[in-house]
């Protein structure tokens, strides 16, 4: 085995030495170069020309369509530019792969690379696909609609627009919040606008020394005389408990959904005025502090 390897190495060295000592045959070299130029060289030149022309044509078409859409405004600019950019990249990739195949190069490796990139892109847009599915689910089940006042995914506000990937919500302080539809469809949704009527729930705490019956009468008079408070299905003013500082009285008043905040603030303000006129005090947190004189401590 070792003798055979040594013999092969010796033959290889001899062949190299012979090639080095032989003069360079320029005719053979020119023939080979000419054959390559006439065959593969022309193909490479044609491929380069086609590549340049195709890329310029693709760029021209993308710019032309973009300008046309900007003037007409048929498709949203952001969506149109994104789709056209992706379309241009896809067309350029198709041109490159076609030219590689034209040159006789095996495209299986390139195809495998593109497939791998496709898997990576699929994993990257997995969240976006979930949001799209959530948007479709919202449009089908309709847990909320445009102009509804809702609470979803930690955000409270009015729905301004339901898009494919997210829902646009305007908060009470006029902030714009984009909630992903995947989160909106997978979390609890509180829709404050779905029902025609809504109940205003308020609690008032008075001192233990005060007469709670007087406080209840004040609150009953307020909701009975308020023009936006409904008589049906019925309102409630009752003592619901007590704390370390006083007595808690609840006030439950029904109204139309559109009048909720008017009733909420009116009852608050009128209750404060009524309690002040009746001299009903609200409890305050108190702390008893005992001061011990140092001389008394020593005397003990």
C-alpha positions in Angstrom: 0.0 0.0 0.0 2.8 2.4 1.0 4.8 1.5 -2.1 1.8 2.2 -4.4 1.3 5.7 -2.8 5.0 6.5 -3.2 4.8 5.4 -6.9 1.8 7.6 -7.5 3.5 10.6 -6.0 6.7 10.0 -8.0 4.6 9.8 -11.3 2.8 13.1 -10.4 6.1 14.9 -9.8 7.5 13.6 -13.1 4.5 14.8 -15.0 4.8 18.2 -13.4 8.5 18.4 -14.3 7.8 17.4 -17.9 5.0 20.0 -18.2 7.3 22.6 -16.8 10.2 21.8 -19.2 8.0 21.6 -22.3 7.6 24.9 -24.2 4.2 26.7 -24.1 2.2 25.9 -27.2 0.5 29.3 -28.0 -1.5 27.8 -30.8 -3.2 25.3 -28.5 -3.8 28.1 -25.9 -5.3 30.4 -28.6 -7.5 27.6 -29.8 -8.9 26.9 -26.4 -9.5 30.6 -25.7 -11.2 31.0 -29.0 -13.4 28.0 -28.3 -14.4 29.4 -24.9 -15.1 32.8 -26.3 -17.2 31.5 -29.2 -19.1 29.2 -26.8 -19.4 30.1 -23.2 -18.1 33.7 -23.6 -20.9 34.7 -26.0 -23.4 33.2 -23.6 -21.9 35.2 -20.6 -22.0 38.4 -22.7 -25.6 37.8 -23.7 -26.6 37.0 -20.1 -24.9 40.3 -18.9 -26.8 42.3 -21.5 -30.1 40.7 -20.7 -29.5 41.2 -17.0 -28.8 44.9 -17.4 -31.8 45.5 -19.7 -34.2 43.4 -17.6 -33.2 45.2 -14.3 -33.7 48.6 -15.9 -37.0 47.6 -17.4 -38.2 46.3 -14.1 -37.2 49.5 -12.3 -38.9 51.6 -15.0 -42.1 49.6 -14.7 -42.1 49.8 -10.8 -41.5 53.6 -10.9 -44.2 54.1 -13.6 -46.8 52.2 -11.7 -45.9 54.0 -8.4 -46.3 57.4 -10.0 -49.6 56.4 -11.6 -50.9 55.2 -8.2 -49.7 58.4 -6.5 -51.7 60.5 -9.0 -54.9 58.3 -9.0 -54.8 57.3 -5.3 -56.7 54.0 -6.0 -54.5 52.0 -3.6 -53.0 53.2 -0.3 -49.5 54.5 -1.0 -47.9 52.5 1.8 -49.4 49.2 0.6 -48.7 50.0 -3.0 -45.0 50.9 -2.5 -44.4 47.8 -0.4 -46.1 45.4 -2.9 -44.3 47.0 -5.8 -41.0 46.7 -4.1 -41.5 43.0 -3.3 -42.7 42.5 -6.9 -39.6 44.1 -8.3 -37.4 41.8 -6.1 -39.2 38.7 -7.2 -38.9 39.6 -10.9 -35.2 40.3 -10.5 -34.7 36.9 -8.8 -36.5 35.2 -11.6 -34.3 36.9 -14.2 -31.1 35.9 -12.3 -32.2 32.3 -11.9 -33.2 32.0 -15.6 -29.8 33.4 -16.8 -27.9 31.1 -14.5 -29.8 28.2 -16.1 -29.1 29.6 -19.5 -25.4 29.5 -18.8 -25.7 25.8 -18.0 -25.0 26.2 -14.2 -26.9 23.8 -11.9 -29.6 25.9 -10.2 -30.5 23.3 -7.6 -28.3 25.0 -4.9 -29.9 28.3 -5.7 -33.4 26.8 -5.5 -32.5 25.3 -2.1 -31.2 28.7 -0.9 -34.4 30.4 -2.0 -36.5 27.8 -0.3 -34.5 28.3 2.9 -35.1 32.1 2.7 -38.8 31.4 2.1 -38.9 29.4 5.4 -37.1 32.2 7.2 -39.6 34.8 5.8 -42.5 32.6 6.8 -41.3 32.4 10.4 -40.7 36.1 10.4 -44.2 36.9 9.3 -45.8 34.4 11.5 -47.0 37.1 13.9 -48.4 39.2 11.0 -50.3 36.2 9.7 -51.8 35.7 13.2 -52.9 39.4 13.2 -54.5 38.9 9.8 -56.3 35.9 11.1 -57.4 37.9 14.1 -58.7 40.7 11.9 -60.7 38.3 9.8 -62.1 36.8 13.0 -63.1 40.2 14.4 -64.9 41.1 11.1 -66.8 37.9 11.2 -67.8 37.7 14.9 -68.1 41.5 15.4 -67.3 41.8 19.1 -67.0 45.5 18.4 -67.5 47.9 15.5 -66.3 51.3 14.4 -67.4 54.1 16.8 -67.8 51.6 19.7 -66.3 52.6 23.1 -64.3 49.5 24.2 -61.6 48.2 26.5 -59.3 45.6 24.9 -55.7 44.5 25.5 -55.2 47.1 28.2 -56.5 50.0 26.0 -59.7 51.9 26.5 -61.1 54.2 23.8 -63.3 54.6 20.7 -62.8 52.3 17.7 -61.9 54.5 14.7 -60.9 51.9 12.2 -60.6 48.1 12.0 -57.8 47.2 9.6 -56.5 43.8 8.5 -53.6 43.6 10.9 -54.6 46.0 13.7 -57.4 48.1 15.2 -57.1 51.8 15.5 -58.4 53.2 18.8 -58.7 56.8 20.0 -58.3 57.1 23.8 -60.1 59.6 26.0 -57.1 61.9 25.9 -57.0 61.8 22.1 -54.1 59.4 21.8 -54.0 57.0 18.8 -53.3 53.3 19.8 -52.9 50.6 17.2 -53.9 47.3 18.9 -52.7 44.1 17.0 -55.7 42.1 15.9 -54.1 38.9 17.2 -54.1 40.4 20.7 -57.6 42.0 20.3 -59.2 38.7 19.2 -57.5 36.6 21.8 -58.2 38.8 24.9 -61.2 39.9 26.8 -63.2 42.7 25.1 -65.4 45.0 27.2 -67.8 46.8 24.8 -69.4 49.8 26.6 -71.4 50.8 23.5 -73.2 47.6 22.5 -76.2 48.0 24.8 -78.5 51.0 24.7 -78.6 51.4 28.5 -75.8 51.7 30.9 -75.7 51.9 34.7 -73.7 54.5 36.6 -72.1 52.9 39.7 -70.9 55.4 42.3 -69.9 55.0 46.0 -69.8 57.7 48.7 -68.2 57.3 52.1 -69.4 59.4 55.0 -68.3 59.6 58.6 -69.7 57.1 61.1 -71.1 60.0 63.2 -73.3 61.2 60.3 -76.9 60.0 59.7 -76.7 57.8 56.6 -80.5 58.1 56.1 -80.1 61.8 55.4 -77.3 61.0 52.9 -79.4 58.4 51.2 -82.3 60.9 50.9 -80.0 63.4 49.3 -78.8 60.9 46.7 -82.3 59.7 46.0 -83.5 63.2 45.4 -80.6 63.8 43.0 -81.3 60.8 40.8 -85.1 61.2 41.0 -84.8 64.8 39.7 -82.1 64.3 37.1 -83.7 64.5 33.6 -81.2 61.9 32.1 -81.6 59.3 34.8 -84.2 56.7 33.8 -86.9 55.4 36.1 -86.9 52.0 34.6 -85.2 49.5 35.2 -84.9 51.1 38.6 -82.2 52.8 40.6 -80.7 51.9 44.0 -79.2 53.9 46.9 -78.2 51.6 49.8 -75.5 51.2 52.4 -73.1 48.5 51.2 -70.6 48.4 54.0 -68.3 50.2 56.3 -64.6 50.9 56.6 -62.2 51.9 59.3 -63.1 55.6 58.6 -66.8 55.6 57.8 -69.9 54.2 56.1 -70.1 53.4 52.3 -73.3 54.2 50.4 -73.7 53.0 46.8 -75.7 54.8 44.2 -76.8 52.9 41.1 -78.5 55.0 38.4 -79.6 53.9 34.9 -79.3 56.1 31.8 -78.8 56.0 28.1 -75.4 55.0 26.9 -74.8 58.4 25.3 -75.6 60.2 28.6 -73.3 58.1 30.8 -70.6 60.7 31.5 -73.1 63.5 32.0 -74.9 61.6 34.6 -71.7 60.4 36.2 -70.3 63.9 36.8 -73.6 65.5 37.6 -74.3 63.0 40.4 -70.8 63.5 41.8 -71.1 67.3 41.8 -74.6 67.5 43.1 -73.9 65.0 45.9 -70.9 67.1 47.1 -73.2 70.2 47.2 -76.0 68.3 48.9 -73.7 66.9 51.6 -72.1 70.3 52.2 -75.5 71.9 52.7 -76.6 69.2 55.1 -73.2 69.5 56.8 -72.4 65.8 56.3 -68.7 65.3 56.6 -66.5 62.9 54.7 -64.2 60.8 56.7 -60.5 61.5 56.8 -57.7 59.1 57.7 -56.6 59.8 61.3 -53.6 58.8 63.3 -53.3 59.0 67.0 -49.9 60.0 68.3 -48.9 59.7 71.9 -46.1 61.8 73.2 -44.4 60.5 76.3 -42.3 63.0 78.3 -38.8 61.8 79.0 -39.1 62.7 82.7 -42.2 60.6 83.0 -40.4 57.7 81.4 -37.5 58.0 83.9 -40.0 58.3 86.8 -41.5 55.0 85.8 
